[in-house]
Amino acid sequence: MAIAHDATRVRARDLIGLEQQEIVAVDGLLDYLRYDEQGRLRVQGHDAHALLAEAGAPLIWYLGDRVRDNYRTIDSAYRAHFPGHRTFAAVKSCYLRECLTVLHGAGAGAEVMSGLELQIALQTGFDPADIVSNGVGRSEAYADATVAAGVGLTVVDCLEDLRRLAAACRRHGVRARIGLRVTPPVDHEGIYITPSSKLGVDWEGGAFLRLARAALDTPEVDVVALHAHQVTHCSQPAKYRAVVAGVAHVAREVRRELGLRFEIVDIGGGLETRFLLRRSGLGAEDFAAIAKEELDRIGYPFRLHIEPGRFLTADAAVGLTGVSSEKHNGDRKYLVTEIGSNVLIDMPEVTYHPLPTELPPATATWSAYDVGDSTCAPALVCRTAVLPDGPQNRSLLLLNCGAYSTVFTQLWAFRLPRYVYSDGGAVRTVFDDDAQRAMYRALYGYEIRL
């Protein structure tokens, strides 16, 4: 069975800068941003231009109240359709303690993929019962840690992981509640996780049913959940519908083949950044309604889990950077930023949309620029960004900086930005130059001036 969907993984419009009219009226996309009467960009009322000038260095600024609002938005959207629904924040998207503490306080559970992330979740204060443990090729230490902690759900991704988890259960004298990760039968073009992937167990060909039978025959575990995660940056309702329909198909077939009714259906995460969905006239409620329509076809009651990461944190941080140089080459104009691709990782599906921290006079001209750092690689922060010509393009705020940025940070080439945090009030530093110098000292043995 193959279920058709639209082909592209990311909307092309989301991979270039905002349009001029969107920049000027940016508060229509992100309510914590606005240009004041003097044309200065304000973030939660703080003057972004002045904050960058005062810092004298690039900044990544996390906004706790946006993290909280993003969680409440997606959780309430799915809860409206699924009684007993739970949202588990994907820890992998952002390790910053302040952000995870906000999510914990708002009522989220935590999704982890390693023993390190399990430690982070536990130290943040998440109850083990509110943790979903994912991961493929889990080590004996990771299996042992999840069992010892008593996590609420452990997702098994292959037969060897099942055996390793069962051995950990025997050592501790307990049973584990497990889910089984499937790769559903969906037309593969444009899908992030496809058949024969490292992640998930293929439905087609019978591999998933073989794993399910083995799990049902394993006395140390209780099979309670079906898990699937196949999309990333998803902003296409038709694609999301196809994937969720595939999950429903698997659940029905497992009941028919094995008589197994899943207590939990976990459809992972994968939605695009909240403000980019809004830019396209979409919201979490649209995807939740699709999930309701398709998962109702399972034909029996279950509890829904979702595991968002990017939706929770991507637009909950902005970057602030100076521009060190402007370059014209052929038919392209470039702005070279002080913030580097050692933190804003150059990935084909991610763009960090720039805005000037100060609007130019109404008579000023605007042009399309490619914005990137000064690494000896063609890395770009944003392609085709419409920005003012002249001095107002020398100080920029970058959107979409909160997810998979700090966690992918690389200690090379340029100084890292300072990290600051606010939650509706004062801005405070959480990672400063002294901490960065200590990293260089510990890892490389150098005393670095910043």
Phi, psi and omega in degrees: 000129176234131182251122187285153175207167177290152200276320191287148182273325181225139177294131182302326181298331181281352184260007175234175183291169176289158175283158184304316182292332175289324179295311183299325181251041187297337178296345174286341176259321183225111189287352177271000179245143171195151171268130180279184185296337177270003179082013179271136181281127181244136178247111185051036179089346180277140180283108184296320181298315181291322181295318179294317180297320180292322181291323183067018182201157177299152181228147162247124188244112179267141185242103185298322182289333175288321175303313181298315182293322177298317178299311182297325180295310184284324180295316180291328179298316181280325180297331179297336182251338188232099176301138180080006179302147173228142175252124179248118182288128178288104184302327183303337185284336182194120180269354186302122185304319182300318181290317179293326177296319176300315181295318177299315181294332180281348177113004180287153162271183181235138172250127182236157181234008182199168176296325177298313181292329175299316177299318179299315181297316181293319180290335175289335180115003178296133174295135178308326179294342180258024180242133170257126180258112175255182176126143178247146181068040185293136181288166175299322180295318179292316177301317181294320182294320180292320179292315181298322181287333183078042181299153186291328181208131175245123182266125182261134188242356177193167186294321181295323177296323176299315180296319181293321178294319179298320179296320177297321178297320179296320180298325184262354178067037181226168172253149180249140171274124186235156168243160179242127183269123183246151166257101186292166181280090180233142173311131198275340186297129178081003180265141184289310180254113184247167177306152183068014178286163170299330185256138178083160179243126186299136172284310181293131183100349173091001183297321182293319178297324177295318177296319181297317179297319179296320180294319179294334178270003182261111187291343183279353184230154171245121180277111185237347190222148168252129184235138175209142177210108187234353184242159173217146182053036188284119175232013182248108181304323182295321178294316180299318179300317182297318181294313181294325175298323177296321177298314180299321178299315179298314181301318179295317183290324177296320177297319181291319185281320189241353184071018184263123173253122182284134176287327184230138169242119184248113184259017173066209180238226173104000177287153178291166175309140186302316184290332177287325173297315179300322179300330179265008180078023182239163175210173179303329182297330178292319181285326176296321179295322176296315179302318179300312182300315185281319184285340172300337181287351176299322172093005175210160183287148177203168173255137182265137169244142168231157185227065181288149173231293182303318182301325183283322194240341189300309182269013176265014174212145176235155173256147174236128185210147167277164175250123185273338185198153170242134183229137173248131181215116184061232180262015182245146172247138181236141166247127184257119187268158174281329175286143191247166176283006171282350174234320174265086191296133179283104180232145187295342184252010184233136174228141178251093192291123183271146172229144173290141177284353179213127179285147178278173173301156184300335182275355184290154176267154176238146180223166176272127179236148162266131186247126180201174181269187186259023174295155177277055178206154184281035182290139179232144171283319181204138176263141174052062178261122178280118184220161180295147168278142177103197191296337182288352176265011182263000177220116190234147165253133181250133178271167168072030189263003191269340186251133175055034175250294179299325181289338178261009184304137179241133183269079181200159168071305185223162174300148171281155174292161166283146178254128178235162187216143171215156178222065180082000182226224183293153177266128180232153182274135177243346175215115187244185183294324179298319178295321179292318178298322178296325177295314179297321180295315184289321186273319188245343179085018181251150171261109187256132172272132182242000000 
